Amino acid sequence: MDRISKLKTFLESSPDDSFLKHALALEYIKLEDDAAARRLFEELLEKEPEYVGSYYHLGKLLERAGEASLAGATYEKGMAMARSVNDKHAYNELQAAYEDLMY
């Protein structure tokens, strides 16, 4: 069974597991299925906005899709959330991505 199939099976029994959704979205990115990955990241962040690692990946997807302003807003929201949960590593990664995009 491939990784995507395994993750989907796990999600059937734990549909609200943010880690599984994040992992599945990353697998879709590897397959260049950005639309499926985007849907998963957006769904994940809607339900669990403090899952800060997903903001970076969603922002990068939006950049590739030519949606720079939405990517910037995603990085900003992620930075605010990372600050609120005191995740300095995530904050720094998001800030670097934001600065690369904007400057």
N, C-alpha and C positions, 0 to 999 in steps of 0.2 A: 504494500500500500504506500503510495507516495505521501509526502509531507502535507500537502493540501488536503488530501482525503482524510488523513489522520486528524488534522486540526479540526476539520468539519465534523468528524465523528465526536471528538471531545466536546465541541461546541454544542452538539445536540443534547448532551447531558448537562452541560454548564453554559447555557446561552448568554449569561451575563458576565462571563469571565473575560475581563479586559486583557489579561496577558495573552489568552488564546486569540482574541480578535486582533491584537497588535501583531502577534506572530503570523497569523494568516494574511494580514495586510502586507507584511514584509515579503511573504512568499509570492503574493500577487505582483509585487514590485519586481521581483526577480524574473517573473514571466512577462514583464512589461505590460501588465494589465492594470494600468494606473487607475482606470475608472472603478474597478472592483476594490482596489486598495483605498482609494479616496472614500468610497462609501463606508467601508469598515472604520477607517480613522474618524470620519465625521460622526458615525453612530457611536463609537466608543467615547469620543470626547463630549458628545451631548449627554451621555449617561454618567460619565465619570471625568469631569473636566480637570481633575487633579492628576490624571494619568499623563504627566508632563512629557514623557518620551515621544508621544504620538504627535505633538505639535510640530516638532522638527521635521518628521517624515511627511506629514501633511503639507507643511510649508514647501518642502522640496517638490512634492507632486504638483502643487499649484504653480510653482515657478516653471516647471517643465511644460505645464499646460498654457503658459503665457499669461497667467493671472497674477501678475506681480503685486498689485495692490492688495489682493486677498491673501497672498502669501505673507506680505508684510504684516497685515492685521493678525494673521495666525501666529506669526512669531511674537508679536507684541502681547497677544493674549497668553501665549505659552510662557513668556517671560514673567508676566504678572502672576500667573499661577505658580510657576517655579519659585518665585520670591515668597509667595504666601505659604508654600509647603517647605520652604527653606532648602530647596534643592539647588545648590550653587553650581553643580556640574551642568545640569540641564539648562540653568539660566545662562551660563557662559556659552554653551553651544548655540542656544537660540539667539543670543545677542550677536554672536559672530555671524550667524546666517543672516540675521536682519541687517547687520552692517554691510555685509557683502552684497546684499540685494539693493540696499538704498544708496550706497556710496560708490 
